[in-house]
Amino acid sequence: MPQNYNIRSDSAQRSIAAVEVDQGLRAYMLRVYNYMASGVLLTGIMALLVYRMPALASLIFEIGPGGAIVGYTGLGIVTLISPLAFVLVMRFGLNRMRSTTVQALFWAFCAVMGLSISSIMFVYTGVSVAKVFFITASAFGALSLWGYTTKKDMTGWGSFLIMGLFGIIIASIVNIWLASPAMDFMVSIIGVLIFAGLTAYDTQRIKRMYYEGDSEGIMTKKAVMGALSLYLDFINMFLMMLRLFGNRN
């Protein structure tokens, strides 16, 4: 009897530990999604402010007749470059920064990103922007849920997806000079597929990071950086889909 009791006791303890880990994981992932969703909301607010405030828009864009964008001001060029600078600082300076600093940089990045992509409000109709946003949100939610729940190991996807990402970046730069509608169409389709894959891959990667059992400060940094990865997947998939399905003004 004592031996059976010990067996049942050990089994109960393992069950309790599993439940605690599962609850902790859900709380951690919810934290990541809250950061990510709040960042997207902040980006949208900043983009809308630029669109609704001509004085602010004139600081970033050179506005031609009829309200069309004909170029960027000096400040506008800075806003285009700044998001990349924020990402590099956060990724390479992560270990040296406090969790509060990482959080502040994340919010600043999302705000500047809103300024950077605000041009879409002038190029596409408001209805099409809203429609594509909700389509992207639905696709992102389904892909992220699959990445969270699937038993398939997607570790091997990482190098393939990153290679594809660099490929579409190079193709996009080349197409600035070629101005080929066919190439732009292909880049957009491949881009949607790549960021769809990255959404599932990053979700699984973020989930695995939880099990490393770090301190609270490090877990906060991981949650913010996980949110940054999902944020970039969402925004880029949205922009690619907008190029495919958006109606221009």
Buried (B, 14 or more C-beta within 10 A) or exposed (E): EEEEEEEEEEEEEEEEEEEEEEEBBEEBBEBBBEBBBBBBEBBBEBBBBBBEEEEBBBBBBEBEEEEEBEEBBEEBEBBBEBBEEBBEBBEEEBEEBEBEBBBEBBBBBBBBBBBBBBBBBBBBEEEBBEBBBEBBBEBBEEBBEBBBEEEEEBEEBBEEBEEBBEBBEEBBEEBEEEEEEEBBEBBBBBBBBBBBBBBBBBBBBBBEBBEEEEEEEBBBBBBBBBBBBBBBBBBBBBBBBBBEBBEEE
